[in-house]
């Protein structure tokens, strides 16, 4: 059922909830949990203790449906640092894309609210179908890359003021596009919106030394497989490959994502029967407003991803 949410590690959940609520439109706190997170032992090496706030955007649309999950790790040394030298496309989660109405206006409003502009608003189209889009990038006050897209060739936003609508897709680095397409195809991401192998020049300033040489930037092979519902995925392969930017689970910045299912037990059983390794049993957490049900599973490059059944 598509991408449910993208997880962002934060250093101060109160500040992040306020920022995402007031400036990015994620004004509905579905739950605000504080406690242990079972089921992460194989990924995090322990049962982390964290505060987790799941936020929905009140202006979400079918093309901007996804949520954000703010995670503040509370045990050990607190939230691990963001991976060093992450440009875009290294293995690991590298961006959250929000569908918006009015890219330029939303970009300028976020900059006024304290975001850094990473890419001025521009328009483009993507192969092979030439679907048009308006695009811009900002970094939230803690460095998370937020892409702002209006898919003008696909969808005219609902009436109203310029605004962020919700998560359109999550981008993450992988090492083998065919393997990743096959894997996520089994999870329902079957419809290809675009695929390209060109370097997107406006991203060039992100590839900084000593990690990259401006005269020899990697090629970017990116694709966007859609699921009939929920947000999309945007796997990226860099050539030559970048360094591993998965970081420790819970690190600052975008770091995991969830694929929504209607029935976790059934979905987990099907996945396991299909040969996918689950990181333990499905978990149910009492989050006050309801139940958060999830299980993490192994994807081909070790990106952190869970199945999630949202009973809240
Ligand atoms: Fe993207």
Boltz pocket constraint, residues with backbone or C-beta under 6 A from the ligand:
constraints:
  - pocket:
      binder: B
      contacts: [[A, 95], [A, 97], [A, 147], [A, 169], [A, 171], [A, 234]]
      max_distance: 6.0
